[in-house]
Amino acid sequence: TIPMPRIGDQAPVFDAVTTQGKIHFPLDFNGKWIILFSHPSDFTPVCTSEFVTFGAMTEEFKALNCQLIGLSVDGLYSHIAWLRTIRGIGIVSSVKSMMILF
């Protein structure tokens, strides 16, 4: 088994199927800064506000050559349903026009 990474450890190499397609980490992000963050579950208020805030700041991160990658224990279809819910109820006034990619 692979030990649990700790703060300061090098992130493990992995492949994942995401809402944006398959990724090969870290190979697909060579030459970029990465913010790899996690959240406990879809459909929770804190996680939703964090994702919306990161989504609103996407262009700022791109300007810094930085890629956001969110990790979760939930499955792909749960993420898609969560994104549709966020857009549908308009968590913040600008969310319906904001492109949130996760």
N, C-alpha and C positions, 0 to 999 in steps of 0.2 A: 504494500500500500504506500501511497505517497503521503508524506506528513503534511499537516495543515500549514500553509504559508503564514508567516508572521510579518508584521510591519518591518520593512527594511529588506525582506527577502526578495530575491528575483522571482518574478511571476512565472508560473509554470507554462510550458508550451501546451496549447490545446486547440482543437477544432470545435466549432459550435455552429449550429443552425440557428440563425437569428431572424428577427422580423425584417432584416435588411438583406437576407441571404446568408450563405455559409461564410464563416471567417476562419482564418488560420492565424492564431495568435502565437507569437508576435509578428510573424513573417509579413502579414498584410499591412502592418503599420510601421515598417522599417523607415527610419528617418523622422518619425513623428514623436512628439510627446504624447503620452497616454494617461488619461484619468480612468482608472479601472475602479468602478464603485459597485457596491451591491446594495440590495434592499431585501427585506425579509419576505414580502409577499405583495402580489398585485392587489388592487382594490383597497389599499389602506390609505388613510388621509395624508400621513406624513410622506410616504413614498410618492404619492401622486403629486404633492406640491413640490417635492425635490425634482422629480422628472420634468414637470412643467417649467420650473426655474432653469434647469439645465437646457431644456429645449429652447427657451427664450434667449439663452446665451450662446447658442451654437455658432453663430457667425463670429462672435468674439473669440471663441476657442479656435475656430478655423484660422483666424488672423494670426494666432500665436502658434500655428502648426501643431495644434493639439486635438486629439481625437478622444471623444467620450465613449466609454464602453460600460454599459450597465449589466450587472449579473444578477440573476435571481434563481430561486429554486423552482419557480413556477414554469409551466410549459409554454411553448410557442403560441398555442391557441388561446391560452389565458391572457398572454400579453396583448394579442390582437384584440380580444374582447375588452380589455382594460383601456387600450388606446381609443377604441370606438366610444367607450363610455365617457372618457375624459373629453373627447371632442363633442359628444352629444349633449352633455350637461353644461359645458362651458365653465370649467373650474375657475378660470379667470376670464375677463372680458375678451382678451385677445387670443384665447386658445383655439377658437374655431378657425381663425385664419393662420395660426402658427403651424408650421410643419414640425411635428414632433416625431423624430425617427428613433424608434426603439423596437 
